[in-house]
Amino acid sequence: MSTRTLHIIKQGGLRESEAFSHEKLHSSVQAACLSVRTPEGEAETIASRVVDAVLKWSEHKASVTSDDLRRIATRGLEIFHPEAAYLYQQHNSVI
């Protein structure tokens, strides 16, 4: 298996890009699930599946935007937990 670094372009290039963090994505998806009272074990499983889907989507990309990453993670999360997906997608929105 080859190692590669996926770079995340933050806020349309206004902030410095950073390397993709499997752990950071996993934690944020898991937190969205837990916020809507998903049992801990189920939230862990869902987060792992969403991260796997994002990794598969990005396997031939050198960089993606943070918006792309959120969109693809939300799409994956919608399959397993639509309520958590909505919360995850709206996380940075001001209501």
Backbone as numpy.savetxt, mean C-alpha at the origin, in Angstrom:
# Nx Ny Nz CAx CAy CAz Cx Cy Cz
16.84 -15.36 -7.19 16.00 -14.19 -7.19 16.89 -12.95 -7.19
16.64 -12.03 -8.08 17.44 -10.82 -8.14 16.91 -9.78 -7.16
17.82 -8.98 -6.67 17.41 -7.91 -5.79 17.33 -6.63 -6.60
16.31 -5.86 -6.32 16.14 -4.60 -7.01 15.55 -3.61 -6.02
15.71 -2.35 -6.30 15.14 -1.33 -5.46 14.10 -0.58 -6.25
12.89 -0.59 -5.74 11.80 0.17 -6.32 11.79 1.53 -5.64
11.81 2.59 -6.42 11.81 3.94 -5.85 10.41 4.53 -5.92
10.04 5.19 -4.84 8.74 5.84 -4.73 8.94 7.34 -4.90
8.31 7.90 -5.92 8.37 9.33 -6.18 7.27 9.98 -5.36
7.66 10.83 -4.43 6.74 11.42 -3.47 6.16 12.74 -3.99
4.88 12.95 -3.77 4.17 14.21 -4.07 4.58 14.83 -5.39
4.44 14.06 -6.45 4.71 14.58 -7.78 6.13 15.08 -7.97
7.07 14.53 -7.22 8.46 14.92 -7.36 8.86 16.12 -6.51
7.94 16.65 -5.72 8.25 17.80 -4.88 9.06 17.42 -3.65
8.93 16.17 -3.21 9.72 15.67 -2.10 10.68 14.63 -2.62
11.75 14.41 -1.89 12.77 13.44 -2.29 12.17 12.03 -2.38
12.55 11.30 -3.43 12.05 9.94 -3.57 12.68 9.06 -2.49
12.04 7.93 -2.25 12.56 7.00 -1.25 12.40 5.57 -1.76
13.15 4.68 -1.20 13.06 3.26 -1.57 11.75 2.70 -1.03
11.15 1.82 -1.80 9.92 1.15 -1.38 10.19 0.37 -0.10
9.26 0.47 0.84 9.37 -0.26 2.09 8.19 -1.21 2.22
8.48 -2.48 2.08 7.47 -3.52 2.26 6.80 -3.36 3.62
7.60 -3.12 4.65 7.09 -3.00 6.01 6.17 -1.79 6.18
6.53 -0.68 5.56 5.72 0.53 5.68 4.34 0.32 5.03
4.31 -0.27 3.85 3.04 -0.53 3.19 2.23 -1.54 4.00
2.87 -2.60 4.45 2.18 -3.61 5.24 1.55 -2.98 6.48
2.31 -2.17 7.18 1.82 -1.53 8.41 0.63 -0.61 8.14
0.69 0.15 7.06 -0.39 1.09 6.77 -1.67 0.36 6.36
-1.55 -0.71 5.59 -2.73 -1.48 5.22 -3.30 -2.19 6.44
-2.44 -2.75 7.26 -2.89 -3.42 8.47 -3.58 -2.43 9.40
-3.05 -1.23 9.52 -3.65 -0.21 10.38 -5.05 0.18 9.88
-5.21 0.27 8.57 -6.54 0.59 8.02 -7.53 -0.51 8.38
-7.10 -1.76 8.28 -7.97 -2.88 8.65 -8.32 -2.85 10.13
-7.33 -2.62 10.96 -7.58 -2.58 12.40 -8.48 -1.41 12.79
-8.40 -0.32 12.04 -9.22 0.86 12.32 -10.70 0.61 12.11
-11.02 -0.38 11.29 -12.42 -0.74 11.08 -12.75 -2.06 11.78
-12.01 -2.33 12.85 -12.27 -3.44 13.78 -12.14 -4.83 13.16
-11.18 -4.96 12.26 -10.86 -6.28 11.71 -10.01 -7.02 12.73
-10.30 -8.29 12.98 -9.46 -9.05 13.91 -7.99 -9.00 13.48
-7.09 -8.99 14.45 -5.66 -8.79 14.18 -5.09 -9.80 13.18
-5.41 -11.06 13.35 -4.89 -12.09 12.43 -5.38 -11.88 11.01
-6.64 -11.53 10.87 -7.20 -11.27 9.55 -6.57 -10.03 8.92
-6.35 -8.99 9.72 -5.70 -7.76 9.23 -4.29 -8.07 8.73
-3.58 -8.92 9.44 -2.22 -9.33 9.06 -2.25 -10.06 7.71
-3.18 -10.99 7.56 -3.30 -11.76 6.32 -3.66 -10.85 5.15
-4.62 -9.97 5.36 -5.03 -9.05 4.29 -3.86 -8.16 3.88
-3.15 -7.61 4.86 -2.01 -6.73 4.55 -0.96 -7.48 3.74
-0.68 -8.71 4.10 0.31 -9.51 3.35 -0.14 -9.73 1.92
-1.40 -10.01 1.72 -1.92 -10.22 0.37 -1.88 -8.95 -0.47
-2.19 -7.83 0.15 -2.15 -6.55 -0.57 -0.71 -6.22 -0.96
0.23 -6.40 -0.05 1.64 -6.14 -0.37 2.09 -7.05 -1.51
1.71 -8.31 -1.47 2.06 -9.23 -2.55 1.52 -8.74 -3.89
0.28 -8.25 -3.89 -0.33 -7.74 -5.13 0.42 -6.51 -5.65
0.83 -5.64 -4.75 1.58 -4.44 -5.14 2.95 -4.85 -5.70
3.60 -5.78 -5.06 4.91 -6.24 -5.54 4.79 -6.88 -6.93
3.75 -7.66 -7.13 3.55 -8.27 -8.44 3.32 -7.19 -9.51
2.48 -6.22 -9.19 2.19 -5.11 -10.11 3.46 -4.34 -10.47
4.34 -4.17 -9.50 5.52 -3.31 -9.69 6.77 -4.05 -10.13
6.68 -5.36 -10.36 7.89 -6.15 -10.57 8.75 -5.72 -11.75
8.20 -5.06 -12.73 9.00 -4.62 -13.89 9.16 -3.09 -13.93
8.96 -2.45 -12.80 9.07 -0.99 -12.72 10.27 -0.60 -11.86
10.95 0.45 -12.26 12.06 0.96 -11.47 11.59 1.99 -10.45
10.51 2.69 -10.80 9.95 3.69 -9.89 8.47 3.85 -10.15
7.75 4.27 -9.12 6.32 4.55 -9.20 6.05 5.77 -8.32
4.92 6.41 -8.53 4.58 7.53 -7.67 3.88 7.02 -6.42
3.90 7.81 -5.39 3.21 7.43 -4.16 1.71 7.34 -4.44
1.19 8.16 -5.35 -0.23 8.08 -5.73 -0.53 6.73 -6.40
0.38 6.28 -7.29 0.20 4.97 -7.92 0.19 3.86 -6.87
1.11 3.95 -5.96 1.22 2.94 -4.91 -0.07 2.88 -4.09
-0.59 4.02 -3.71 -1.84 4.06 -2.92 -3.01 3.52 -3.74
-3.06 3.86 -5.03 -4.14 3.41 -5.90 -4.12 1.89 -6.04
-2.96 1.32 -6.28 -2.85 -0.13 -6.46 -3.10 -0.86 -5.15
-2.60 -0.34 -4.05 -2.86 -0.96 -2.75 -4.35 -0.89 -2.41
-4.98 0.22 -2.71 -6.42 0.35 -2.47 -7.20 -0.66 -3.31
-6.82 -0.80 -4.56 -7.48 -1.76 -5.45 -7.37 -3.18 -4.87
-6.20 -3.54 -4.38 -6.02 -4.86 -3.77 -6.82 -5.00 -2.49
-6.84 -3.96 -1.69 -7.56 -4.00 -0.42 -9.06 -4.09 -0.63
-9.57 -3.47 -1.70 -11.01 -3.53 -1.98 -11.51 -4.96 -2.15
-10.66 -5.84 -2.63 -11.03 -7.25 -2.81 -11.31 -7.91 -1.47
-10.49 -7.61 -0.48 -10.56 -8.29 0.81 -11.39 -7.56 1.86
-11.40 -6.22 1.79 -12.10 -5.45 2.83 -12.44 -4.06 2.29
-13.59 -3.92 1.62 -13.95 -2.63 1.02 -13.99 -1.45 2.00
-14.45 -1.70 3.22 -14.52 -0.62 4.20 -13.12 -0.12 4.57
-12.19 -1.03 4.78 -10.80 -0.65 5.07 -10.17 0.02 3.87
-10.52 -0.42 2.66 -9.98 0.18 1.44 -10.40 1.65 1.34
-11.64 1.93 1.66 -12.11 3.32 1.62 -11.33 4.17 2.62
-11.16 3.67 3.81 -10.40 4.39 4.84 -8.95 4.60 4.39
-8.35 3.57 3.84 -6.96 3.66 3.36 -6.83 4.71 2.26
-7.76 4.69 1.33 -7.72 5.63 0.20 -7.89 7.07 0.68
-8.73 7.28 1.66 -9.06 8.63 2.12 -8.13 9.14 3.23
-7.13 8.37 3.59 -6.27 8.69 4.73 -5.76 10.13 4.74
-5.30 10.63 3.63 -4.72 11.98 3.60 -5.71 13.05 3.16
-6.97 12.68 2.95 -7.97 13.65 2.53 -8.45 14.49 3.71
-8.72 15.72 3.43 -9.27 16.61 4.46 -10.77 16.69 4.26
-11.49 16.36 5.32 -12.96 16.36 5.23 -13.49 17.62 5.85
